[in-house]
Amino acid sequence: MTHRLFHDDAYRRECATQVRAVRRAADGRDEVALEATVFYPAAGGQPADAGTIAGLPVADVREEGGEIWHALVPDPGAAPLAPGQAVEAVIDWARRFDHMQQHTGQHILSQAFLRAVGAQTVAVHMDRSCTLDLAVAALDAGGAAAAEDLANAVVMENRPVRTTEVDLPEAAAMGLRRPPKQTGRLRVVEVDGFDRSACGGTHVRASGEVGPIAIRGWERYKGGVRVEFVCGSRALRDSRRLRERLRALTARLGAAADDLPAAVERLAERARELERELGVARRALHEHEAAALLARATGPPRVVAAAFADRSIEDLRGLARALTAPADGVAILAAGRHLLVARGAEVSLDAAAVVRDALAAFGGRGGGREVAAEGAAPAAPSAEALVAAAVAVARARLAAPP
Ligand SMILES: [Zn+2]
C-alpha cells in the first residue's frame, strides 16, 4: 500500500521517497509505485494530479488495489527508474489547489442545494468543467440563486474544513449528507456546522479559500438536473471572459449591457421586416421575369424551359409560381442538378410523372404533386441536359391523346 501523504496534508507539494515497483503498461508507458506519494489519483470526480517524479513528467495517476501507480510521459533519453531508488515527487500545485477549490466548493454547493431546494446531489464531475447532478425534476432561477447565495455566505464565514477517520456506525451517528457507498474506515470531510460527507478527495482547510462559487447554468439531464458551476480562480477567469464578451457585444450593438435584450429584439424585428419586404420585391421580380418568358412562348400550353447555373431552389420555386399563375403556363426549370416542373390549372400534364421520368434517365429521384414536382440528379451532366430531358418527356405526354 502506498502511503497517501495527500490525506495527511492536502497542502504538501513534494516528498522525498523511494520507488517500490516499476512496470510497463499495455500502452508502453512506464508506471511507478512509490513508498509514499503526494500525487492524488483520479477518483471521486476529482482528476489526477500532474507533476514530476525524479524530474520525469507524470502523465496520469491511478489507484489499483491500494497501490498508486504513476504513469510517466515516455522519454527515450531518460534513465529508467529502479525499485529502491530514492526520488523526489513534486506535484503541479496550481492544478492541485484549483481541484481543492472546486472540490470543497462542490461539497458546500451540494449542501446548499439540499437546504435551499431540497435537492440531493447524486453525481459530481470536476474536470475542465465542474458539474453536479441533482435528483430533482426541475430547477428555476430563484432556486439556483438561493443555493448560490447560501453557498457563498458559507464561503464568506470562512468556516474550518476538517477531515476525520471514523467507522461506519460512527459516520451514521454524525449524520452525513448522503449515505456512504464504501465500508470499513471512512474519511469524513466536514465544513464546520454546515456539511458532512464521506470523501477521499483533497480539500482546502477553510471555506474562505474556496473563493467565489458561481453557477454557470443548468439543464435537464437523465431525469434530473445537471448544474454547471465554477469556484475560486476559475470563477474569476470565467467572470472576466463573460465581461469581455459582453464588452464586444455592447460595442457592436452600440447599447449598454442592460439594454442588450431590447437592442437584440429591435434587430430581430428589423430582420423580420426586411424579410417581408424582400418577399414582396422577389414576387414582383418573378412576375416581371415570368411575363417576359411567357411572351416568347407559343401555345397554349405556353411551355417555358430554362436552365440556370446558379439560382437557389427557393428562387426557382418563386419563378415557377409566377409562370404557372396563368392557367396555360408550364414551367420546366433547372438550377445546378435540381429540376422543377409545374403547370397551370388548365394544362393536362402530370408534373410528378415528368420529373420522375426525366430524372430516371440520370439515376436521379424526385417527387411532388400533379401540378408541381421537383427532384435532383447529381449524376446529370448539366442543368441544360435535365431541362432537355424534361421538355422531351413533357412534349410527348402533351402530344399523346388523353
Ligand atoms: Zn470531497
Residues whose N, C-alpha, C, O or C-beta is under 5 A from the ligand:
A	BS01	ZN	H103 C199 G201
